[in-house]
Amino acid sequence: MQNDELRRAQVDLASARDRYVDLYDFAPVGYLTLNREDRIVEANLTAAALLDTPRASLLGRHMGGFIASADADRWQHHLNRAFQSNEPSRIELRLRSAGAGDRHGQLDGLRVTGLSGEPALRIVLTDITQRWQFELTERLAAKSAEAREAERRRVARELHEDLGQRLSALKMNLATLCDESSPPARHLQVSGMLENLDDAVATIRRIVAELRPLVLDDLGFNAAIEWLARDCGRRLGLQVSLRLDDADPPLGEGRAIGLFRWVQDALAHIAHHQHATEARLQVRQAAAELTLSIEANGSGWPHPHVGVGAAPADAEEALQAQALGMGGQMDSSPLASGGRHIVIRLPLASPAAPNDSSTLPGPA
């Protein structure tokens, strides 16, 4: 009976060991154990696949040999700190690969004491190449948007300060061509020219406002929203009532212009397609979040058209994409009385990184 019980215990232990080996080797993340000399003493199959090296060849090799040369110093500094601390550590860096390009990995480590009493570093290796590529695409898109906004600002300034002033001076000079002794035909001709100049100046001001709202640069976000509400009332017949905080929200230049254009597009969609005549816009800051809401009357959400000159798309999806591009979220719901309620929420503070060495490096 004792022998049978021992055999059953051995079978159970072997089965548990097999399950552990399966969980360890085929985990969705890589597991590594390093000694103080940065040598790999243990590794699962996933880690071997991520490092593009057979597991038998990994053992005894320096982990630093799998780190891209551009991040070698960061890795060595991080390794020294990890062995001196009892706290979890994290770093994101580029890994050498025998494939087409470098991989990007996140290494979460914790110092432990091995069976021999020597300290070791247990590491969880996660492949973040796709996330890094997505963040790189976001950075490039943000830089491209900044370049477009800078060009818009430059053109708007030139139109406003150069061409606008030249037309105003031309109008003043033209007005001096007629006096009381001038024939009526000349008066009529000059009056027509002055009217054409007024129309040209008004057109330039409209183009400048569409290119870059100069009031946003000069007076801030709240003043720009107030100007936009008056402009919508004049051009679109949409009466917009506002509730704004006394101080401008801490958005930064890029997000301020992004949110301004989001409000501009939302009001245009509401007026053109929802056939709204009234809208209530509220901006409220609570803790680390900014909430901007629009309630408008009308017959329903716009049809699938973004606007003149834009590719056909669903208006709500277009606004949602703009919100996501600013790092926010948008919700849209119908009102019981008809119309639509749109809310966009933007975080005002980024979450803190685990430590200063975890910052992902920029593209090489």
Order of alpha helices (4+ residues) and beta strands (2+ residues): alpha-beta-beta-alpha-alpha-alpha-beta-beta-beta-alpha-alpha-alpha-alpha-alpha-beta-alpha-beta-beta-alpha-beta-beta
